[in-house]
Amino acid sequence: MKKILIIGAILLFVVAADAKRYRSLVEVEPKVSLYIGSVRFGLGCDVIFNPLKTVSFRFGLTELSFGNYTQFYLNFGNSLDALIYFPMRGPQPYVHAGFGFNMIGNGGSVTLFSIRGGLGLTYPWSRATNLFVEPGVIITDNGDTDVTFRLSIGARFGVLK
């Protein structure tokens, strides 16, 4: 138990360490996503809130999806993700995890619950702009479990400092 507390304290110190930060309080994230599993291609936009140096929250705003047929989603699945950054100078790796919940059909006849997670890497382009690449997995369950791999590439633009 003592070793776990020491390792936890060291990890907390590393995460809380002062690192050069190139993120605004609120960011807009236009992105391009490739989904493998249900093969489709998406153009989307998210909003990210950065209340802390190492923790951010992402809210899925909209996506235009191309596959067997074209679909437009306005926050499909009510997605909410947490992004935990590893403090480093230059390119900054992070872990993302979140969930989504959606009811489709008349009276919510189909309920979709999704868990998502993965890794990411941001590259500071300027003081208010970061480029990113983010591979991840989305596990959706509505009785039958569906696993989809996602690769997203885009930019984050600082809106509010």
N, C-alpha and C positions, 0 to 999 in steps of 0.2 A: 504494500500500500504506500509506503514511504517513497519508493522508487517512482510510482505512478504520479504522486504529487510533485516530485522534483521534475519529472519529465513534463508534466502539465505546466509548471511554473516557467520552465525554460521555453516551452512553446508559446506561452502567453507573452513572455518577454520579447521573443522574436517577432511575433505578430504585431505587438504594440510598438516596436522600435520605429524610430523616426526615419522615414524614407521619403525620397523626393516624389511628390504626388502631382500628377497632371490631370486630375479629374475635377470637374465642376460639381456643384451640389445637385443639379438636375441636368441630365444628358438625354438627347434624342438619338436613337440607334437605328438608322436605316440599314437593312441587311439583305443578303441573298442567301437562301438556304437550299440545300440539296437533301432530300429525304430518301433514305434507302431502307427498304422494307415494303412500304407502300411507295413505290418510286414516283416522286413528284418533285417539283421545283417551286420555290416560293420567293416572293418579294414582300418584305415586311418591314415594320417599324415598331420599336419598343420605346418605353420611357424608363430611365434608370434614375433612382434616387440614391445619392451617396451621403448618408448622414455621418458616416465614420470613415476614417482613413482606409481601413481594411475590409469594410463590409458595405455592400450595396444591395439594393432591392430593385428587381426588374419586373415591370408590368407589361405584358404583351398587349400592344395597342391594336395593330391590324396586320393582315397578311393576304396577299393575292396568290393563290396556289394554282399551279398548272400540273395536270397529270392526265388521268383518263378523261377528266372534265375540269373546267376552270371553276374555282370557287373563291369567294371573297369572304374573309372572316374579320369580324370586328371583335377583337379579344376572344377568339374561339377558345373555349376551355377555361376561361377566367384564370389565365396562367399568372403565377406569382413565383419568382425565383429569387434566391439569395445568392450573391456573388461574394466569395471570400478571397481577397487578394493576398498574395505573398509579397511582403514589402521588399522590393528590389529596385535598383536604378535601371533605367532603360526599359527593355521589354519586361512586362510584368505578368507572370502567370497567375491564374486564379482557378478556383473550383466553383462550379455552379450547381445548385440543386433546387428543386422546386416541385410544385404540384399544379394541377389544373382540374377543374370540375365543370361539367357542362351537361345540360339536359336538352335533348333534341326531340322534336315531334310534338304532337298535340298533347298537352298536359304533361310533358316530360316523359314520354313513353320510352325513350332510350336515355340512360344516364351513362356518361363517360367520366371516368376518373383516371387521371394520368399522373405519373411520377416521372420526373426528368432529372438528369444530372450529367455531368461531364467536366471537362477541363477547358481552359481557354487561355489565350495569350493576347495581351494588348501591347501595342507599340505606340509610344507617344509621338505624334506627328507634329503637333504644336501645343501651345499652352491649353487650348480648349478643344483639341481634336485628337482622338486616338483611333488607330486602326486596330481591328481585332480579327482573330480566327478562333472558332469555337466548335470542336467536335463534341458530340454528346449522344445520349440515348434517351428515348421517350418510351415508357412502358404504359400502355393504355389498357384498361380493364373495363369491360361492360358485359361480363360473363365469360367472354373469350379474351385471353390476354394477347395483346399485339405489341411487338417490339419493333421500334423504328429507330434507325440511326440517322442522326442529323449532322450536317456540316454547314456551319454558318460563317459567312465572311462579310465584313462591313466596316462602318466607321461610327464613332460616337462623337457627337458634337455637343459641347457644353452650352447650355441655354441660360442657366442661372449660376452665378459664381458663388 
